[in-house]
């Protein structure tokens, strides 16, 4: 199995500078655990991010991003991913390492909730309210992936099974790193349910939209 769909460069840079919130950070970390190519790119991005932070003091990132990035640089990217992991080893686990602390070692243990015929969901509880949401979907073969969240970025990592949309086939390890402008209607491939990890931006986050709406006026 080869990963075909990778993280966006901008996402890697934001991850490296600690500017992604916890839901997106988890999807990125889970993909990095499955993808050598992006893991290398993330390491490069951390170096570039370090240089950028040196020169751009007023960058629009969260207050403690610099400290978090420095902590990450000090510890090394791979060690960062391993920080919150359970001590026990799980050689037969089918869950990417960073995700095990949240959902356990086996996909079979996930307590799915039926949300529509053929569609089961597991909401992953996170620390802070009002941030992006993180959840898993388990969708039966041949089903369309339901509409889920609008007005913000969305990142989906395929854990097992596959779906197809106009961008191609997404299988295990592939990540759909989409901004709000992309409309797509994924259909799960026949034969096996598609299990994926999804981060969606909180719908109350209109900051980017407002900036875009203002842009034509600012240019005058
Ligand atoms: Zn990748």
py3Dmol code that shows the C-alpha trace and the ligand (Angstrom):
import py3Dmol

protein = """\
ATOM      1  CA  UNK A   1       0.000   0.000   0.000  1.00  0.00           C
ATOM      2  CA  UNK A   2       1.383   3.364  -1.000  1.00  0.00           C
ATOM      3  CA  UNK A   3       0.083   6.617   0.330  1.00  0.00           C
ATOM      4  CA  UNK A   4      -1.160   8.740  -2.559  1.00  0.00           C
ATOM      5  CA  UNK A   5      -2.628  11.753  -0.818  1.00  0.00           C
ATOM      6  CA  UNK A   6      -0.481  13.727   1.582  1.00  0.00           C
ATOM      7  CA  UNK A   7      -0.601  16.754   3.837  1.00  0.00           C
ATOM      8  CA  UNK A   8      -0.557  20.228   2.366  1.00  0.00           C
ATOM      9  CA  UNK A   9       2.743  22.141   2.831  1.00  0.00           C
ATOM     10  CA  UNK A  10       0.873  24.925   4.614  1.00  0.00           C
ATOM     11  CA  UNK A  11      -0.560  22.360   7.037  1.00  0.00           C
ATOM     12  CA  UNK A  12       2.905  20.963   7.763  1.00  0.00           C
ATOM     13  CA  UNK A  13       4.217  24.454   8.471  1.00  0.00           C
ATOM     14  CA  UNK A  14       1.304  25.235  10.773  1.00  0.00           C
ATOM     15  CA  UNK A  15       1.809  21.897  12.543  1.00  0.00           C
ATOM     16  CA  UNK A  16       5.518  22.591  12.920  1.00  0.00           C
ATOM     17  CA  UNK A  17       4.886  26.019  14.415  1.00  0.00           C
ATOM     18  CA  UNK A  18       2.285  24.657  16.835  1.00  0.00           C
ATOM     19  CA  UNK A  19      -0.482  26.695  15.225  1.00  0.00           C
ATOM     20  CA  UNK A  20      -2.950  23.861  14.625  1.00  0.00           C
ATOM     21  CA  UNK A  21      -5.500  23.158  17.305  1.00  0.00           C
ATOM     22  CA  UNK A  22      -5.732  19.764  18.953  1.00  0.00           C
ATOM     23  CA  UNK A  23      -8.125  18.104  16.477  1.00  0.00           C
ATOM     24  CA  UNK A  24      -6.037  18.946  13.402  1.00  0.00           C
ATOM     25  CA  UNK A  25      -2.812  18.222  15.287  1.00  0.00           C
ATOM     26  CA  UNK A  26      -4.085  14.707  15.987  1.00  0.00           C
ATOM     27  CA  UNK A  27      -4.996  14.008  12.337  1.00  0.00           C
ATOM     28  CA  UNK A  28      -1.578  15.317  11.226  1.00  0.00           C
ATOM     29  CA  UNK A  29       0.245  13.273  13.889  1.00  0.00           C
ATOM     30  CA  UNK A  30      -1.686  10.127  12.930  1.00  0.00           C
ATOM     31  CA  UNK A  31      -0.807  10.643   9.256  1.00  0.00           C
ATOM     32  CA  UNK A  32       2.851  11.259  10.135  1.00  0.00           C
ATOM     33  CA  UNK A  33       2.838   7.946  12.008  1.00  0.00           C
ATOM     34  CA  UNK A  34       1.711   6.258   8.766  1.00  0.00           C
ATOM     35  CA  UNK A  35       3.760   8.250   6.209  1.00  0.00           C
ATOM     36  CA  UNK A  36       7.559   8.468   5.950  1.00  0.00           C
ATOM     37  CA  UNK A  37       7.393  11.168   3.281  1.00  0.00           C
ATOM     38  CA  UNK A  38       5.385  13.631   5.369  1.00  0.00           C
ATOM     39  CA  UNK A  39       7.361  12.776   8.511  1.00  0.00           C
ATOM     40  CA  UNK A  40      10.527  13.936   6.735  1.00  0.00           C
ATOM     41  CA  UNK A  41       8.717  17.010   5.398  1.00  0.00           C
ATOM     42  CA  UNK A  42       7.471  17.846   8.901  1.00  0.00           C
ATOM     43  CA  UNK A  43      11.016  17.767  10.213  1.00  0.00           C
ATOM     44  CA  UNK A  44      12.075  20.185   7.445  1.00  0.00           C
ATOM     45  CA  UNK A  45       9.061  22.370   8.166  1.00  0.00           C
ATOM     46  CA  UNK A  46      10.033  22.579  11.817  1.00  0.00           C
ATOM     47  CA  UNK A  47      13.420  23.924  10.819  1.00  0.00           C
ATOM     48  CA  UNK A  48      11.888  26.416   8.384  1.00  0.00           C
ATOM     49  CA  UNK A  49       9.285  27.343  10.994  1.00  0.00           C
ATOM     50  CA  UNK A  50      12.076  28.010  13.466  1.00  0.00           C
ATOM     51  CA  UNK A  51      13.753  30.412  11.074  1.00  0.00           C
ATOM     52  CA  UNK A  52      10.461  32.121  10.294  1.00  0.00           C
ATOM     53  CA  UNK A  53       9.664  32.586  13.954  1.00  0.00           C
ATOM     54  CA  UNK A  54      13.063  34.202  14.418  1.00  0.00           C
ATOM     55  CA  UNK A  55      12.259  36.810  11.782  1.00  0.00           C
ATOM     56  CA  UNK A  56       8.518  37.312  11.982  1.00  0.00           C
ATOM     57  CA  UNK A  57       7.792  38.443  15.493  1.00  0.00           C
ATOM     58  CA  UNK A  58       4.249  39.585  14.650  1.00  0.00           C
ATOM     59  CA  UNK A  59       3.110  36.376  12.957  1.00  0.00           C
ATOM     60  CA  UNK A  60      -0.599  35.739  13.565  1.00  0.00           C
ATOM     61  CA  UNK A  61      -0.141  32.591  15.626  1.00  0.00           C
ATOM     62  CA  UNK A  62      -1.352  31.773  19.087  1.00  0.00           C
ATOM     63  CA  UNK A  63       0.453  33.313  22.058  1.00  0.00           C
ATOM     64  CA  UNK A  64       2.298  30.239  23.197  1.00  0.00           C
ATOM     65  CA  UNK A  65       3.063  28.879  19.707  1.00  0.00           C
ATOM     66  CA  UNK A  66       6.694  29.879  19.963  1.00  0.00           C
ATOM     67  CA  UNK A  67       7.217  28.127  23.278  1.00  0.00           C
ATOM     68  CA  UNK A  68       5.424  25.045  22.029  1.00  0.00           C
ATOM     69  CA  UNK A  69       7.478  25.020  18.850  1.00  0.00           C
ATOM     70  CA  UNK A  70      10.713  25.404  20.787  1.00  0.00           C
ATOM     71  CA  UNK A  71       9.670  22.594  23.112  1.00  0.00           C
ATOM     72  CA  UNK A  72       8.952  20.486  20.076  1.00  0.00           C
ATOM     73  CA  UNK A  73      12.296  21.324  18.489  1.00  0.00           C
ATOM     74  CA  UNK A  74      14.048  20.501  21.750  1.00  0.00           C
ATOM     75  CA  UNK A  75      12.377  17.150  22.037  1.00  0.00           C
ATOM     76  CA  UNK A  76      12.433  16.212  18.340  1.00  0.00           C
ATOM     77  CA  UNK A  77       9.349  15.586  16.205  1.00  0.00           C
ATOM     78  CA  UNK A  78       9.120  11.840  16.734  1.00  0.00           C
ATOM     79  CA  UNK A  79       9.446  12.110  20.491  1.00  0.00           C
ATOM     80  CA  UNK A  80       6.706  14.713  20.497  1.00  0.00           C
ATOM     81  CA  UNK A  81       4.312  12.258  18.902  1.00  0.00           C
ATOM     82  CA  UNK A  82       5.125   9.635  21.505  1.00  0.00           C
ATOM     83  CA  UNK A  83       4.585  11.838  24.556  1.00  0.00           C
ATOM     84  CA  UNK A  84       1.028  10.820  25.418  1.00  0.00           C
ATOM     85  CA  UNK A  85       1.224   7.194  24.490  1.00  0.00           C
ATOM     86  CA  UNK A  86       0.196   4.387  26.791  1.00  0.00           C
ATOM     87  CA  UNK A  87       3.160   2.507  28.195  1.00  0.00           C
ATOM     88  CA  UNK A  88       2.004  -0.927  27.139  1.00  0.00           C
ATOM     89  CA  UNK A  89       3.107  -2.074  23.726  1.00  0.00           C
ATOM     90  CA  UNK A  90       0.464  -3.144  21.263  1.00  0.00           C
ATOM     91  CA  UNK A  91       2.209  -4.944  18.417  1.00  0.00           C
ATOM     92  CA  UNK A  92      -1.081  -6.091  16.885  1.00  0.00           C
ATOM     93  CA  UNK A  93      -2.720  -2.668  17.070  1.00  0.00           C
ATOM     94  CA  UNK A  94      -4.535  -1.387  13.984  1.00  0.00           C
ATOM     95  CA  UNK A  95      -4.660   2.160  15.373  1.00  0.00           C
ATOM     96  CA  UNK A  96      -1.921   4.723  14.545  1.00  0.00           C
ATOM     97  CA  UNK A  97       0.296   5.358  17.554  1.00  0.00           C
ATOM     98  CA  UNK A  98      -0.743   8.957  18.413  1.00  0.00           C
ATOM     99  CA  UNK A  99      -4.430   7.995  18.324  1.00  0.00           C
ATOM    100  CA  UNK A 100      -4.188   5.060  20.725  1.00  0.00           C
ATOM    101  CA  UNK A 101      -4.226   7.264  23.811  1.00  0.00           C
ATOM    102  CA  UNK A 102      -7.640   8.542  22.697  1.00  0.00           C
ATOM    103  CA  UNK A 103      -9.431   5.492  21.296  1.00  0.00           C
ATOM    104  CA  UNK A 104      -7.454   2.450  22.469  1.00  0.00           C
ATOM    105  CA  UNK A 105      -5.428  -0.124  20.590  1.00  0.00           C
ATOM    106  CA  UNK A 106      -8.074  -1.675  18.369  1.00  0.00           C
ATOM    107  CA  UNK A 107     -10.597  -0.288  15.938  1.00  0.00           C
ATOM    108  CA  UNK A 108     -13.017  -3.049  17.039  1.00  0.00           C
ATOM    109  CA  UNK A 109     -13.159  -1.547  20.531  1.00  0.00           C
ATOM    110  CA  UNK A 110     -14.491   1.803  19.301  1.00  0.00           C
ATOM    111  CA  UNK A 111     -18.009   2.386  20.611  1.00  0.00           C
ATOM    112  CA  UNK A 112     -19.692   3.525  17.444  1.00  0.00           C
ATOM    113  CA  UNK A 113     -23.001   5.338  17.430  1.00  0.00           C
ATOM    114  CA  UNK A 114     -25.327   4.848  14.477  1.00  0.00           C
ATOM    115  CA  UNK A 115     -26.073   8.291  13.026  1.00  0.00           C
ATOM    116  CA  UNK A 116     -27.655   7.251   9.704  1.00  0.00           C
ATOM    117  CA  UNK A 117     -28.198   3.950   7.891  1.00  0.00           C
ATOM    118  CA  UNK A 118     -24.719   2.586   7.153  1.00  0.00           C
ATOM    119  CA  UNK A 119     -22.993   5.459   8.936  1.00  0.00           C
ATOM    120  CA  UNK A 120     -21.544   5.174  12.418  1.00  0.00           C
ATOM    121  CA  UNK A 121     -19.732   7.905  14.276  1.00  0.00           C
ATOM    122  CA  UNK A 122     -17.490   8.172  17.300  1.00  0.00           C
ATOM    123  CA  UNK A 123     -17.006  11.624  18.754  1.00  0.00           C
ATOM    124  CA  UNK A 124     -13.561  11.997  20.324  1.00  0.00           C
ATOM    125  CA  UNK A 125     -13.695  14.174  23.407  1.00  0.00           C
ATOM    126  CA  UNK A 126     -10.971  16.771  23.668  1.00  0.00           C
ATOM    127  CA  UNK A 127      -9.853  19.157  26.347  1.00  0.00           C
ATOM    128  CA  UNK A 128     -11.155  22.510  25.187  1.00  0.00           C
ATOM    129  CA  UNK A 129     -14.654  23.465  24.078  1.00  0.00           C
ATOM    130  CA  UNK A 130     -15.236  25.578  21.002  1.00  0.00           C
ATOM    131  CA  UNK A 131     -12.237  24.344  19.097  1.00  0.00           C
ATOM    132  CA  UNK A 132     -12.354  22.170  16.021  1.00  0.00           C
ATOM    133  CA  UNK A 133     -14.062  18.829  16.427  1.00  0.00           C
ATOM    134  CA  UNK A 134     -12.429  15.448  16.095  1.00  0.00           C
ATOM    135  CA  UNK A 135     -14.367  12.301  15.322  1.00  0.00           C
ATOM    136  CA  UNK A 136     -14.237   8.998  13.517  1.00  0.00           C
ATOM    137  CA  UNK A 137     -16.621   7.754  10.868  1.00  0.00           C
ATOM    138  CA  UNK A 138     -17.318   4.151   9.980  1.00  0.00           C
ATOM    139  CA  UNK A 139     -19.190   4.013   6.691  1.00  0.00           C
ATOM    140  CA  UNK A 140     -20.523   0.897   4.999  1.00  0.00           C
ATOM    141  CA  UNK A 141     -19.358  -0.133   1.511  1.00  0.00           C
ATOM    142  CA  UNK A 142     -21.078   1.704  -1.310  1.00  0.00           C
ATOM    143  CA  UNK A 143     -22.414   4.465   0.945  1.00  0.00           C
ATOM    144  CA  UNK A 144     -21.909   8.154   0.340  1.00  0.00           C
ATOM    145  CA  UNK A 145     -20.016   9.976   3.067  1.00  0.00           C
ATOM    146  CA  UNK A 146     -22.561  12.324   4.649  1.00  0.00           C
ATOM    147  CA  UNK A 147     -22.184  16.070   4.611  1.00  0.00           C
ATOM    148  CA  UNK A 148     -20.286  16.989   7.725  1.00  0.00           C
ATOM    149  CA  UNK A 149     -19.550  20.542   8.647  1.00  0.00           C
ATOM    150  CA  UNK A 150     -19.277  23.641   6.481  1.00  0.00           C
ATOM    151  CA  UNK A 151     -17.562  26.965   6.510  1.00  0.00           C
ATOM    152  CA  UNK A 152     -14.157  25.710   7.558  1.00  0.00           C
ATOM    153  CA  UNK A 153     -11.234  23.503   6.785  1.00  0.00           C
ATOM    154  CA  UNK A 154     -11.599  19.761   7.052  1.00  0.00           C
ATOM    155  CA  UNK A 155      -8.985  17.051   7.259  1.00  0.00           C
ATOM    156  CA  UNK A 156      -9.777  13.363   6.838  1.00  0.00           C
ATOM    157  CA  UNK A 157      -7.344  10.493   7.371  1.00  0.00           C
ATOM    158  CA  UNK A 158      -8.336   7.060   6.085  1.00  0.00           C
ATOM    159  CA  UNK A 159      -7.569   4.368   8.655  1.00  0.00           C
ATOM    160  CA  UNK A 160      -9.052   1.387   6.826  1.00  0.00           C
ATOM    161  CA  UNK A 161     -11.129   0.724   3.732  1.00  0.00           C
ATOM    162  CA  UNK A 162     -11.283   3.330   0.970  1.00  0.00           C
ATOM    163  CA  UNK A 163     -13.470   5.948  -0.630  1.00  0.00           C
ATOM    164  CA  UNK A 164     -13.515   7.552  -4.036  1.00  0.00           C
ATOM    165  CA  UNK A 165     -14.360  11.091  -5.066  1.00  0.00           C
ATOM    166  CA  UNK A 166     -13.399  13.470  -7.871  1.00  0.00           C
ATOM    167  CA  UNK A 167      -9.905  13.768  -6.371  1.00  0.00           C
ATOM    168  CA  UNK A 168      -9.277  10.021  -6.675  1.00  0.00           C
ATOM    169  CA  UNK A 169      -9.276   6.965  -4.435  1.00  0.00           C
ATOM    170  CA  UNK A 170      -8.346   7.475  -0.787  1.00  0.00           C
ATOM    171  CA  UNK A 171      -7.077   4.357   1.004  1.00  0.00           C
ATOM    172  CA  UNK A 172      -5.406   3.642   4.359  1.00  0.00           C
ATOM    173  CA  UNK A 173      -2.872   6.348   5.229  1.00  0.00           C
ATOM    174  CA  UNK A 174      -4.213   8.808   2.672  1.00  0.00           C
ATOM    175  CA  UNK A 175      -5.233  12.196   3.966  1.00  0.00           C
ATOM    176  CA  UNK A 176      -7.726  14.609   2.401  1.00  0.00           C
ATOM    177  CA  UNK A 177      -6.440  18.007   3.487  1.00  0.00           C
ATOM    178  CA  UNK A 178      -9.182  20.257   2.153  1.00  0.00           C
ATOM    179  CA  UNK A 179     -10.098  23.870   2.572  1.00  0.00           C
ATOM    180  CA  UNK A 180     -13.702  25.021   2.622  1.00  0.00           C
ATOM    181  CA  UNK A 181     -13.768  25.789  -1.101  1.00  0.00           C
ATOM    182  CA  UNK A 182     -13.575  22.169  -2.190  1.00  0.00           C
ATOM    183  CA  UNK A 183     -16.883  20.426  -2.661  1.00  0.00           C
ATOM    184  CA  UNK A 184     -16.762  16.700  -2.904  1.00  0.00           C
ATOM    185  CA  UNK A 185     -19.048  13.738  -2.414  1.00  0.00           C
ATOM    186  CA  UNK A 186     -16.997  10.706  -1.406  1.00  0.00           C
ATOM    187  CA  UNK A 187     -18.463   7.226  -1.993  1.00  0.00           C
ATOM    188  CA  UNK A 188     -17.056   4.283  -0.044  1.00  0.00           C
ATOM    189  CA  UNK A 189     -15.503   1.593  -2.257  1.00  0.00           C
ATOM    190  CA  UNK A 190     -17.193  -1.829  -2.322  1.00  0.00           C
ATOM    191  CA  UNK A 191     -16.109  -4.705  -0.092  1.00  0.00           C
ATOM    192  CA  UNK A 192     -15.034  -3.067   3.155  1.00  0.00           C
ATOM    193  CA  UNK A 193     -16.282  -0.354   5.467  1.00  0.00           C
ATOM    194  CA  UNK A 194     -14.275   2.863   5.405  1.00  0.00           C
ATOM    195  CA  UNK A 195     -13.052   4.035   8.773  1.00  0.00           C
ATOM    196  CA  UNK A 196     -11.621   7.526   8.902  1.00  0.00           C
ATOM    197  CA  UNK A 197     -10.479  10.147  11.372  1.00  0.00           C
ATOM    198  CA  UNK A 198     -11.868  13.609  10.707  1.00  0.00           C
ATOM    199  CA  UNK A 199     -11.052  17.060  12.042  1.00  0.00           C
ATOM    200  CA  UNK A 200     -13.397  19.903  11.129  1.00  0.00           C
ATOM    201  CA  UNK A 201     -12.940  23.527  11.942  1.00  0.00           C
ATOM    202  CA  UNK A 202     -15.362  24.981  14.459  1.00  0.00           C
ATOM    203  CA  UNK A 203     -18.263  26.632  12.566  1.00  0.00           C
ATOM    204  CA  UNK A 204     -17.918  29.769  14.667  1.00  0.00           C
ATOM    205  CA  UNK A 205     -14.516  30.488  13.170  1.00  0.00           C
ATOM    206  CA  UNK A 206     -15.340  33.155  10.632  1.00  0.00           C
ATOM    207  CA  UNK A 207     -12.059  35.009  10.866  1.00  0.00           C
ATOM    208  CA  UNK A 208     -10.645  33.743   7.569  1.00  0.00           C
ATOM    209  CA  UNK A 209     -13.929  34.324   5.795  1.00  0.00           C
ATOM    210  CA  UNK A 210     -14.122  37.919   7.006  1.00  0.00           C
ATOM    211  CA  UNK A 211     -10.550  38.525   5.878  1.00  0.00           C
ATOM    212  CA  UNK A 212     -11.426  37.163   2.429  1.00  0.00           C
ATOM    213  CA  UNK A 213     -14.575  39.242   2.174  1.00  0.00           C
ATOM    214  CA  UNK A 214     -12.652  42.382   3.072  1.00  0.00           C
ATOM    215  CA  UNK A 215      -9.833  41.738   0.634  1.00  0.00           C
ATOM    216  CA  UNK A 216     -11.387  43.391  -2.473  1.00  0.00           C
ATOM    217  CA  UNK A 217     -12.013  46.574  -0.469  1.00  0.00           C
ATOM    218  CA  UNK A 218      -8.574  46.640   1.059  1.00  0.00           C
ATOM    219  CA  UNK A 219      -7.026  46.456  -2.410  1.00  0.00           C
ATOM    220  CA  UNK A 220      -8.658  49.711  -3.584  1.00  0.00           C
TER     221      UNK A 220
END
"""
ligand_1 = """\
1
ZN
Zn 2.099 11.850 3.765
"""
view = py3Dmol.view(width=600, height=400)
view.addModel(protein, "pdb")
view.setStyle({"model": 0}, {"cartoon": {"style": "trace"}})
view.addModel(ligand_1, "xyz")
view.setStyle({"model": 1}, {"stick": {}})
view.zoomTo()
view.show()
